[in-house]
């Protein structure tokens, strides 16, 4: 592939609302997985058109292309879209701002300040408890793929620390429950925080070695089953 197919590109612009000045694209292994992405969900709720790509090489080409017919190309993961203002629905009330800020600070301290650039409460509209945002996601993915095996772990840590922002969903029940769980059961709260971060990285296709999650997941399952027995 050497860019956007002119026919598809023109169809995209025709479908996009007049106010949309960017071409948003999302890379995923299949259409089904793209449709389930929290990044697509956010753009869809704002009635924005999104181009799906299923080949990593297309992702790189679009990143290098930068513009198509005077419209800036932008990854769905890096899109900075203001949410449509909606009144809180019953059961959808946000975590209070002050408590949200305290939780974000605790989250970053728990993950380790060398692990993530920033943790903040999100104003994106999606059904996930957390997402990560990265300005140059395509470059980051490519760099990780090309890093020598013996340097991959260190490169991964460095790139996360300098590029990845974790956004917590203040409406999601897991985030709201975690706010009190960190006081009542700090050990389990730390396990949940780590898993939420890895889940968000997985949604962004930024997990270096998923095997490292297994131990934490087993500890979480132990805590859940133990709680059921009690």
C-alpha positions as CSV (number, residue, x, y, z in Angstrom):
1,X,0.0,0.0,0.0
2,X,1.3,3.5,-0.8
3,X,-1.4,5.7,0.7
4,X,-5.1,6.1,0.9
5,X,-7.0,4.6,-2.1
6,X,-8.5,7.6,-3.8
7,X,-12.0,6.0,-4.1
8,X,-12.1,5.0,-0.4
9,X,-10.6,8.4,0.6
10,X,-13.2,10.3,-1.3
11,X,-16.0,8.1,0.2
12,X,-14.6,8.7,3.7
13,X,-14.7,12.5,3.2
14,X,-18.2,12.3,1.7
15,X,-19.5,10.4,4.7
16,X,-17.7,12.6,7.3
17,X,-19.6,15.5,8.8
18,X,-18.7,18.9,7.3
19,X,-17.2,20.0,10.6
20,X,-14.7,17.1,10.7
21,X,-11.3,18.4,9.6
22,X,-9.3,15.2,10.4
23,X,-9.1,11.8,8.9
24,X,-9.2,9.4,11.9
25,X,-7.9,5.9,11.4
26,X,-7.8,2.9,13.6
27,X,-5.6,-0.2,13.2
28,X,-7.0,-3.5,14.3
29,X,-6.6,-7.2,13.3
30,X,-10.3,-7.3,12.2
31,X,-13.4,-5.2,11.7
32,X,-15.0,-6.8,14.7
33,X,-12.1,-5.9,17.0
34,X,-12.0,-2.3,15.6
35,X,-15.8,-1.9,16.3
36,X,-15.2,-3.0,19.9
37,X,-12.3,-0.6,20.5
38,X,-12.9,2.1,23.1
39,X,-11.1,4.6,20.8
40,X,-13.7,4.0,18.1
41,X,-16.5,4.2,20.6
42,X,-15.4,7.7,21.6
43,X,-15.3,8.9,18.0
44,X,-18.5,7.1,17.1
45,X,-20.4,8.8,19.9
46,X,-19.3,12.2,18.4
47,X,-20.7,11.1,15.0
48,X,-17.1,11.2,13.5
49,X,-16.1,9.0,10.6
50,X,-13.3,6.5,11.2
51,X,-11.1,4.6,8.7
52,X,-10.3,1.0,9.7
53,X,-6.9,-0.5,8.7
54,X,-6.1,-4.2,9.2
55,X,-2.4,-4.2,8.1
56,X,0.3,-2.7,10.3
57,X,2.1,-1.5,7.1
58,X,-1.0,0.6,6.3
59,X,-0.7,2.1,9.7
60,X,2.9,3.2,9.0
61,X,2.0,4.5,5.6
62,X,-0.8,6.7,6.9
63,X,1.4,8.0,9.7
64,X,4.0,9.1,7.1
65,X,1.4,10.5,4.7
66,X,0.2,13.0,7.4
67,X,-2.5,14.7,5.2
68,X,-5.1,13.7,2.7
69,X,-6.8,16.4,0.6
70,X,-6.0,19.1,3.2
71,X,-7.3,16.9,6.1
72,X,-4.8,15.9,8.8
73,X,-4.5,12.2,9.4
74,X,-4.8,11.2,13.1
75,X,-4.9,7.9,14.9
76,X,-8.1,7.2,16.8
77,X,-5.9,6.5,19.9
78,X,-4.4,10.0,19.7
79,X,-7.6,11.9,18.8
80,X,-8.3,14.8,21.1
81,X,-12.1,15.0,20.8
82,X,-14.3,16.9,23.2
83,X,-17.2,14.9,24.5
84,X,-20.8,15.8,23.8
85,X,-22.2,17.3,27.0
86,X,-24.8,15.1,28.5
87,X,-26.6,15.1,31.8
88,X,-25.6,12.3,34.2
89,X,-27.9,9.3,33.9
90,X,-28.9,7.4,37.1
91,X,-26.0,5.3,38.2
92,X,-23.7,7.2,35.8
93,X,-22.6,9.9,38.2
94,X,-19.0,10.8,38.0
95,X,-16.5,10.5,40.8
96,X,-16.1,13.8,42.5
97,X,-13.3,15.9,41.0
98,X,-11.2,16.1,44.2
99,X,-11.5,12.4,44.9
100,X,-10.8,11.7,41.2
101,X,-7.5,13.7,41.4
102,X,-6.5,11.8,44.6
103,X,-7.2,8.5,42.9
104,X,-5.2,9.5,39.8
105,X,-2.2,10.4,42.1
106,X,-2.5,7.1,44.0
107,X,-2.7,5.3,40.7
108,X,0.5,6.8,39.4
109,X,2.3,6.1,42.7
110,X,1.1,2.5,42.6
111,X,2.1,1.8,39.0
112,X,5.4,3.6,39.6
113,X,6.3,7.0,38.3
114,X,8.8,5.4,36.0
115,X,6.0,3.4,34.4
116,X,3.7,6.0,33.0
117,X,4.0,9.6,31.9
118,X,0.8,10.8,33.5
119,X,-2.5,9.5,35.1
120,X,-5.6,11.7,34.9
121,X,-9.3,11.5,35.0
122,X,-10.8,11.3,31.5
123,X,-13.6,13.2,29.8
124,X,-13.7,10.7,26.9
125,X,-17.0,8.9,26.5
126,X,-16.4,5.1,26.4
127,X,-17.4,2.0,28.3
128,X,-13.9,1.0,29.5
129,X,-12.6,1.8,33.0
130,X,-9.3,3.1,31.6
131,X,-7.6,3.9,28.3
132,X,-4.1,5.0,27.4
133,X,-3.4,7.9,25.0
134,X,-0.2,8.2,23.0
135,X,0.6,11.1,20.7
136,X,2.8,9.1,18.3
137,X,1.4,5.7,18.7
138,X,2.4,4.3,15.3
139,X,6.1,5.4,15.9
140,X,6.0,3.8,19.4
141,X,4.7,0.5,18.1
142,X,7.2,0.4,15.3
143,X,10.1,1.2,17.7
144,X,9.1,-1.6,20.0
145,X,8.9,-4.0,17.1
146,X,12.3,-3.1,15.9
147,X,14.1,-3.0,19.2
148,X,16.7,-5.7,19.7
149,X,15.4,-8.5,22.0
150,X,18.0,-7.8,24.7
151,X,17.0,-4.1,24.8
152,X,13.2,-4.6,24.4
153,X,12.3,-4.6,28.1
154,X,14.3,-1.5,28.9
155,X,13.1,0.3,25.8
156,X,9.5,-0.6,26.7
157,X,9.8,1.0,30.2
158,X,11.5,4.1,28.8
159,X,8.9,4.6,26.1
160,X,5.9,4.1,28.5
161,X,7.4,6.6,31.0
162,X,7.9,9.2,28.3
163,X,4.9,8.8,26.1
164,X,1.9,7.0,27.7
165,X,-0.9,8.8,29.5
166,X,-3.4,6.7,31.4
167,X,-6.9,8.1,31.5
168,X,-9.4,6.8,34.1
169,X,-13.1,6.8,33.4
170,X,-14.8,8.7,36.4
171,X,-18.2,7.1,35.5
172,X,-17.1,3.5,35.4
173,X,-18.1,1.4,38.5
174,X,-14.7,-0.2,38.7
175,X,-13.0,3.2,39.0
176,X,-15.6,4.4,41.6
177,X,-15.2,1.2,43.6
178,X,-11.4,1.4,43.4
179,X,-11.6,4.7,45.1
180,X,-12.8,3.1,48.3
181,X,-11.1,-0.2,47.8
182,X,-7.6,1.4,48.0
183,X,-8.4,2.2,51.7
184,X,-10.3,-1.0,52.6
185,X,-8.1,-3.5,50.8
186,X,-4.9,-1.8,49.5
187,X,-3.3,-5.1,48.4
188,X,-6.2,-6.0,46.0
189,X,-6.6,-2.4,44.9
190,X,-2.9,-2.4,43.7
191,X,-3.5,-5.7,41.8
192,X,-6.6,-4.1,40.1
193,X,-4.7,-0.9,39.3
194,X,-1.9,-2.9,37.6
195,X,-4.4,-5.0,35.6
196,X,-6.4,-2.0,34.5
197,X,-3.2,-0.4,33.1
198,X,-2.3,-3.6,31.3
199,X,-5.8,-4.0,29.9
200,X,-5.6,-0.4,28.6
201,X,-2.2,-1.1,27.0
202,X,-3.6,-4.2,25.4
203,X,-6.4,-2.2,23.8
204,X,-3.8,0.1,22.3
205,X,-1.7,-2.9,21.1
206,X,1.2,-1.9,23.4
207,X,1.6,-5.0,25.6
208,X,5.3,-6.1,25.4
209,X,4.9,-9.5,27.1
210,X,1.4,-10.6,28.2
211,X,2.8,-13.5,30.2
212,X,3.8,-11.1,32.9
213,X,0.1,-10.6,33.7
214,X,-0.5,-14.2,34.6
215,X,0.8,-14.0,38.2
216,X,-1.3,-10.9,38.9
217,X,-4.4,-12.4,37.4
218,X,-4.0,-15.5,39.5
219,X,-3.7,-13.4,42.7
220,X,-6.8,-11.5,41.7
221,X,-8.7,-14.7,41.0
222,X,-7.6,-16.0,44.4
223,X,-8.9,-12.8,46.1
224,X,-12.2,-13.1,44.3
225,X,-12.8,-16.8,45.0
226,X,-11.7,-16.3,48.7
227,X,-14.2,-13.5,49.0
228,X,-16.9,-15.7,47.6
229,X,-16.2,-18.4,50.2
230,X,-16.4,-15.9,53.0
